């Protein structure tokens, strides 16, 4: 199991005024166990490396208070060293995992997943009350 936290602060232009927002990403990886087929039926079997099931909680704070406004749970099957990055865009940010990507629009509080990535990401979105 591996758990990490990442915090980034960006800005977006609203009617010519720069508005800051922050994105906090908390990651949890769960590794399954696979056994080597050559050892089937043996008492002491060797384990094979397996891909991780990655869950990321993405919290977005788009105003100046201390509470996060929107939350998104992003799940995908990963590898041992996925290239995960958050990149600022004109209207929000992109989340890139290897060659898959999704876009989050901070101004409209919505996301868009590229067509080639739609079967890769599982997304649940909710707001704080």
C-alpha positions, 0 to 999 in steps of 0.5 A: 500500500502506498499513500501520498498527498500532492498540493498545487495552486493555480490561477484562472482569469475571470473577467480579466481578474486572476482568481487563485484555486488549489488542487489537493490530490491524495493517493491510495494504491492497492496491490493485488496478489498474483501467483506464478502459473508454473507453481500451481498446486505447490505449497510455497508459490512465487508471487508475480508482480501485479498492477496497482488499483489506484484511487485518488481523491482530488479536492478543489478549493476555488474560493478564499475560505479554508474548506474545499468546494468540490471533490472527485474520486478518480480510480484507474488500474495503474502500473508501478510507476504511473506518470501522474501530473496535474497541468494548468490550463486556461480554464482549469487543469488537466490530469494526465496519467501516462497517455490518458488525460481528463480536463477539469473546468474550474469556472464551470465545475465540470470535467471532460474525459478524452474519448480514448481515456473514457474506459480508463478512468472511473470518476465519482464527483461530489460537492461539500455542503 
